[in-house]
């Protein structure tokens, strides 16, 4: 087993790094969607005042990415980077379709009717959270945990 991994797409080298380097700082959308299980949530957004807008919901992004963003971006959020908040805190609504209990933690699979949100959103939760199928939860994330990519080129904009 090596300590560096090369990711190729159609015979073209995309990134060479440690497994955690690929996971934490994918250089493009292909690597972001390829590395991780379950995979990164990728949401298409419009740039509004230095933030990523999904319909009327704003996702915070790191300042370095905010300075490079314009037009349309794709934001990536790993399942473990979401945190559940109250509806009044303005989080992205997710209607729960499946809860996969794994003991100490679990995965919530759901959908959001918000423009730009993918068909499925995956959120890792504590195994002690009382989330059930049919619930609507609201999620947000820390700006440092949001990966920002140029939608047209797929290139990483985050630091």
RAMO-V523250 format. One record per residue. N is the residue number from 1. RES is the residue in three letters. SS is DSSP state (H for helix, E for strand, L for the rest). PSI is psi in radians with two decimals (NA if undefined). OMEGA is omega in degrees with one decimal (none if undefined). Layout:
# RAMO-V523250
[[N/RES/SS/PSI/OMEGA] [N/RES/SS/PSI/OMEGA]]
This chain:
# RAMO-V523250
[[1/UNK/L/2.23/-179.4] [2/UNK/L/2.92/177.5] [3/UNK/L/0.06/175.2] [4/UNK/L/2.56/-177.0] [5/UNK/E/2.40/175.0] [6/UNK/E/2.26/177.4] [7/UNK/E/2.16/179.9] [8/UNK/E/2.61/174.6] [9/UNK/E/2.12/-179.5] [10/UNK/L/0.69/177.8] [11/UNK/L/0.02/-179.3] [12/UNK/E/2.22/179.3] [13/UNK/E/2.22/-179.7] [14/UNK/E/-0.77/-177.6] [15/UNK/E/2.48/172.5] [16/UNK/E/2.18/-177.3] [17/UNK/E/3.12/172.3] [18/UNK/L/2.80/177.1] [19/UNK/H/-0.74/178.7] [20/UNK/H/-0.57/176.6] [21/UNK/H/-0.74/176.9] [22/UNK/H/-0.72/-177.3] [23/UNK/H/-0.78/-174.8] [24/UNK/H/-0.53/-176.6] [25/UNK/L/1.14/176.4] [26/UNK/L/2.40/-175.7] [27/UNK/L/-0.31/-179.4] [28/UNK/E/3.06/-178.4] [29/UNK/H/-0.62/-179.7] [30/UNK/H/-0.88/-179.4] [31/UNK/H/-0.69/179.8] [32/UNK/H/-0.75/-179.3] [33/UNK/H/-0.34/-176.3] [34/UNK/H/-0.66/-174.4] [35/UNK/L/2.28/176.2] [36/UNK/L/2.48/178.2] [37/UNK/L/2.03/-4.0] [38/UNK/L/2.81/-173.7] [39/UNK/L/2.89/179.1] [40/UNK/L/2.46/171.7] [41/UNK/E/2.18/178.9] [42/UNK/E/2.11/-175.3] [43/UNK/E/2.24/179.0] [44/UNK/E/2.27/-174.2] [45/UNK/E/2.83/173.3] [46/UNK/E/2.48/-179.0] [47/UNK/E/2.20/177.7] [48/UNK/E/2.00/177.2] [49/UNK/L/0.80/176.6] [50/UNK/L/0.22/177.9] [51/UNK/E/2.79/-179.9] [52/UNK/E/2.09/-177.0] [53/UNK/E/2.16/172.8] [54/UNK/E/1.68/-172.9] [55/UNK/L/-2.16/178.8] [56/UNK/L/0.07/179.9] [57/UNK/E/2.34/-179.7] [58/UNK/E/2.24/174.3] [59/UNK/E/2.23/177.8] [60/UNK/L/2.55/177.1] [61/UNK/L/2.82/-178.8] [62/UNK/L/2.65/-176.2] [63/UNK/H/-0.63/179.8] [64/UNK/H/-0.75/178.7] [65/UNK/H/-0.68/-178.2] [66/UNK/H/-0.63/-179.7] [67/UNK/H/-0.45/-177.2] [68/UNK/H/-0.24/-173.1] [69/UNK/L/2.53/169.7] [70/UNK/L/2.64/177.4] [71/UNK/L/-1.95/-177.2] [72/UNK/E/2.39/177.3] [73/UNK/E/2.87/171.5] [74/UNK/E/2.17/178.3] [75/UNK/E/2.47/179.0] [76/UNK/E/2.34/178.6] [77/UNK/E/2.11/176.1] [78/UNK/L/2.58/-179.2] [79/UNK/H/-0.63/-178.7] [80/UNK/H/-0.15/-178.8] [81/UNK/H/-0.25/175.5] [82/UNK/L/2.63/168.4] [83/UNK/E/2.48/-179.0] [84/UNK/E/2.33/177.9] [85/UNK/E/2.98/176.9] [86/UNK/L/2.79/178.8] [87/UNK/H/-0.63/-178.6] [88/UNK/H/-0.33/178.3] [89/UNK/H/-0.05/172.2] [90/UNK/L/0.39/179.2] [91/UNK/L/2.87/177.6] [92/UNK/E/2.18/-179.8] [93/UNK/E/2.38/178.3] [94/UNK/E/2.08/176.9] [95/UNK/E/2.09/-174.1] [96/UNK/E/2.17/177.3] [97/UNK/E/-0.52/180.0] [98/UNK/E/2.45/171.0] [99/UNK/E/2.10/179.2] [100/UNK/E/1.76/179.9] [101/UNK/E/2.21/-178.6] [102/UNK/L/0.26/-178.8] [103/UNK/L/-1.79/-177.8] [104/UNK/L/-0.50/175.9] [105/UNK/E/-3.13/-180.0] [106/UNK/E/2.97/177.2] [107/UNK/E/2.31/175.5] [108/UNK/E/2.19/176.4] [109/UNK/E/2.28/-178.4] [110/UNK/E/-3.13/179.7] [111/UNK/E/2.74/177.0] [112/UNK/L/2.38/178.6] [113/UNK/L/0.15/-176.5] [114/UNK/L/2.36/178.3] [115/UNK/L/2.30/179.9] [116/UNK/L/-0.37/179.3] [117/UNK/L/2.46/179.9] [118/UNK/L/2.96/179.9] [119/UNK/L/-0.67/-179.6] [120/UNK/L/2.44/174.8] [121/UNK/E/2.37/-178.0] [122/UNK/E/2.27/-178.4] [123/UNK/E/2.19/173.7] [124/UNK/E/2.31/-178.6] [125/UNK/E/2.85/173.6] [126/UNK/E/2.54/177.3] [127/UNK/L/-0.24/179.9] [128/UNK/L/-0.17/176.9] [129/UNK/L/2.51/-178.1] [130/UNK/L/1.01/178.8] [131/UNK/L/2.33/-177.8] [132/UNK/L/2.74/175.2] [133/UNK/L/2.34/-179.5] [134/UNK/L/-0.35/176.9] [135/UNK/L/2.75/167.3] [136/UNK/E/2.11/176.3] [137/UNK/E/2.85/176.5] [138/UNK/E/2.33/-176.4] [139/UNK/E/2.66/173.2] [140/UNK/E/-3.11/-179.0] [141/UNK/L/2.86/175.7] [142/UNK/L/2.39/-179.9] [143/UNK/H/-0.57/-179.5] [144/UNK/H/-0.28/-178.9] [145/UNK/H/0.04/-178.8] [146/UNK/E/2.21/175.9] [147/UNK/E/2.28/-178.3] [148/UNK/E/2.30/-179.2] [149/UNK/E/2.55/172.2] [150/UNK/E/2.14/-176.0] [151/UNK/L/-0.69/-176.3] [152/UNK/L/-0.78/-175.4] [153/UNK/L/-0.38/-176.3] [154/UNK/L/-0.04/-176.1] [155/UNK/E/2.54/177.8] [156/UNK/E/2.35/175.8] [157/UNK/L/-0.34/179.5] [158/UNK/L/2.71/176.9] [159/UNK/L/NA/none]]
